[in-house]
Amino acid sequence: MNQIEEVLVALRRVIRATDLHSKHLAKTTGLTAPQILLLQTIRDKGDVTIGEIAKDMSLSQATVTTIIDRLEKRGLVYRERSKTDKRKVHAHLTEDAHNTLQEAPIPLQDQFARQFNDLQEWEQTMIISSLQRVAQMMDAQHIDASPVLDIGTLDRQSTTIDKHDAYTDK
């Protein structure tokens, strides 16, 4: 295999790993990776506003609002207007959300972050530089993206699950 093919295979593996993990999340929880990450953010931050969630997740408030709308319809989140500042709306988890998070698989980006943090600083810098160069080579440097390992739009309803097992490549 030549070097171009090796790069393309590695890129394909990253894309497939992301796709398969998204399908696994959908199959086990019925949620997308951004929905799980948003629930985790609310759980970890406690009393948090929509704006604070958006800032913490590096997403727009509109995207966070759309995700919360979907989670609220599923009975996983509820909103409450601030008692001290009526302009602010806080998001809270329901008991069902806590249960879902306990049973949910570890998000792919959490696994990645753990292993990435174990690397030497020079290795981290090299990976960042290489991936930024790959994005540039694919004319993707201007595509708006948040630090969420998922495919498709982040505020979609759910991941489509193939009839095949989520861990097959068919």
C-alpha positions as CSV (number, residue, x, y, z in Angstrom):
1,M,0.0,0.0,0.0
2,N,1.4,3.4,-0.9
3,Q,1.5,6.3,1.5
4,I,-1.6,8.1,0.0
5,E,-3.6,4.9,0.4
6,E,-2.4,4.5,4.0
7,V,-3.6,8.1,4.8
8,L,-6.9,7.4,3.1
9,V,-7.4,4.2,5.0
10,A,-6.6,5.9,8.3
11,L,-9.1,8.7,7.5
12,R,-11.7,6.1,6.6
13,R,-11.1,4.3,9.9
14,V,-11.7,7.5,11.8
15,I,-14.9,8.3,9.9
16,R,-16.1,4.7,10.3
17,A,-15.2,4.6,14.1
18,T,-17.2,7.8,14.5
19,D,-20.1,6.5,12.5
20,L,-20.2,3.1,14.3
21,H,-20.0,4.7,17.7
22,S,-22.9,7.0,16.8
23,K,-25.0,4.0,15.7
24,H,-24.1,2.2,18.9
25,L,-25.2,5.2,21.0
26,A,-28.4,5.4,19.1
27,K,-29.0,1.6,19.5
28,T,-28.3,1.6,23.2
29,T,-29.7,4.9,24.3
30,G,-31.8,6.3,21.4
31,L,-29.7,9.5,21.6
32,T,-27.0,11.1,19.5
33,A,-23.5,11.9,20.7
34,P,-24.3,15.6,21.0
35,Q,-27.4,14.8,23.0
36,I,-25.4,12.6,25.4
37,L,-22.7,15.3,25.7
38,L,-25.3,17.9,26.4
39,L,-26.9,15.8,29.1
40,Q,-23.4,15.2,30.6
41,T,-22.7,19.0,30.6
42,I,-25.9,19.7,32.4
43,R,-25.2,17.0,34.9
44,D,-21.6,18.1,35.5
45,K,-22.3,21.9,35.7
46,G,-25.5,21.7,37.8
47,D,-27.6,24.8,37.6
48,V,-26.7,26.0,34.1
49,T,-28.2,28.3,31.5
50,I,-28.6,27.6,27.8
51,G,-25.8,30.2,27.1
52,E,-23.4,28.5,29.5
53,I,-24.1,25.1,27.9
54,A,-23.4,26.6,24.4
55,K,-20.2,28.1,25.6
56,D,-19.0,25.0,27.4
57,M,-19.8,22.8,24.4
58,S,-18.5,25.3,21.8
59,L,-21.9,25.3,20.0
60,S,-24.3,28.1,19.1
61,Q,-27.2,28.8,21.4
62,A,-29.6,28.0,18.5
63,T,-28.0,24.5,18.2
64,V,-28.2,23.9,22.0
65,T,-31.8,25.1,22.1
66,T,-32.8,22.7,19.3
67,I,-31.1,19.8,21.1
68,I,-32.7,20.7,24.4
69,D,-36.1,21.0,22.6
70,R,-35.7,17.4,21.5
71,L,-34.5,16.2,24.9
72,E,-37.4,18.0,26.5
73,K,-39.9,16.2,24.3
74,R,-38.4,12.9,25.3
75,G,-38.7,13.8,29.0
76,L,-35.0,14.0,29.7
77,V,-34.6,17.7,30.3
78,Y,-36.8,20.5,31.6
79,R,-36.3,24.2,31.6
80,E,-36.9,26.7,34.4
81,R,-36.7,30.4,34.3
82,S,-34.3,31.9,36.8
83,K,-35.8,33.2,40.0
84,T,-33.3,36.0,40.2
85,D,-33.0,37.0,36.5
86,K,-36.2,36.3,34.5
87,R,-34.2,36.7,31.2
88,K,-32.2,33.5,32.0
89,V,-33.5,30.0,31.5
90,H,-31.8,27.0,33.3
91,A,-31.8,23.5,32.0
92,H,-32.2,20.6,34.4
93,L,-32.1,16.8,34.0
94,T,-35.0,14.5,34.8
95,E,-34.5,11.2,36.7
96,D,-34.8,9.4,33.3
97,A,-31.8,11.4,32.0
98,H,-29.7,10.4,35.0
99,N,-30.6,6.8,34.4
100,T,-29.9,7.1,30.7
101,L,-26.4,8.6,31.5
102,Q,-25.6,5.8,33.9
103,E,-26.4,3.2,31.3
104,A,-24.9,5.0,28.3
105,P,-21.6,3.9,26.7
106,I,-18.6,6.2,27.2
107,P,-18.7,8.8,24.4
108,L,-16.0,8.2,21.7
109,Q,-14.5,11.6,22.4
110,D,-14.0,10.9,26.1
111,Q,-12.1,7.8,25.1
112,F,-10.0,9.8,22.7
113,A,-9.4,12.6,25.2
114,R,-8.2,10.2,27.8
115,Q,-5.6,8.7,25.4
116,F,-4.7,12.0,23.9
117,N,-4.0,13.5,27.3
118,D,-1.6,10.6,28.0
119,L,0.6,11.6,25.0
120,Q,3.7,13.7,25.4
121,E,3.1,17.4,24.5
122,W,5.2,17.1,21.3
123,E,3.0,14.2,20.2
124,Q,-0.2,16.2,20.8
125,T,1.2,19.2,18.9
126,M,2.2,16.9,16.0
127,I,-1.2,15.3,15.8
128,I,-2.9,18.7,15.9
129,S,-0.7,20.1,13.2
130,S,-1.1,17.1,11.0
131,L,-4.9,17.1,11.3
132,Q,-5.1,20.8,10.6
133,R,-3.0,20.2,7.5
134,V,-5.2,17.3,6.4
135,A,-8.3,19.6,6.8
136,Q,-6.6,22.2,4.7
137,M,-5.7,19.7,2.0
138,M,-9.3,18.7,1.9
139,D,-10.4,22.3,1.6
140,A,-12.2,21.9,4.9
141,Q,-10.5,24.6,7.0
142,H,-13.5,26.9,6.6
143,I,-16.1,24.4,7.6
144,D,-17.6,25.4,10.9
145,A,-17.1,22.5,13.4
146,S,-17.4,22.1,17.1
147,P,-15.3,19.8,19.2
148,V,-17.8,16.9,19.1
149,L,-16.9,13.6,17.5
150,D,-20.0,12.9,15.5
151,I,-21.1,12.8,11.9
152,G,-23.9,14.9,10.3
153,T,-25.6,17.9,11.9
154,L,-25.3,18.1,15.6
155,D,-28.9,19.1,16.2
156,R,-30.5,16.2,14.3
157,Q,-33.2,14.1,15.8
158,S,-31.3,10.8,16.1
159,T,-28.9,8.5,14.3
160,T,-30.3,6.3,11.6
161,I,-29.6,2.7,12.5
162,D,-29.0,0.2,9.8
163,K,-30.7,-3.2,10.0
164,H,-27.3,-4.7,10.4
165,D,-25.5,-4.7,13.8
166,A,-24.0,-1.4,14.7
167,Y,-20.5,-2.9,14.6
168,T,-20.6,-4.3,11.1
169,D,-19.1,-2.5,8.1
170,K,-22.1,-3.3,5.8
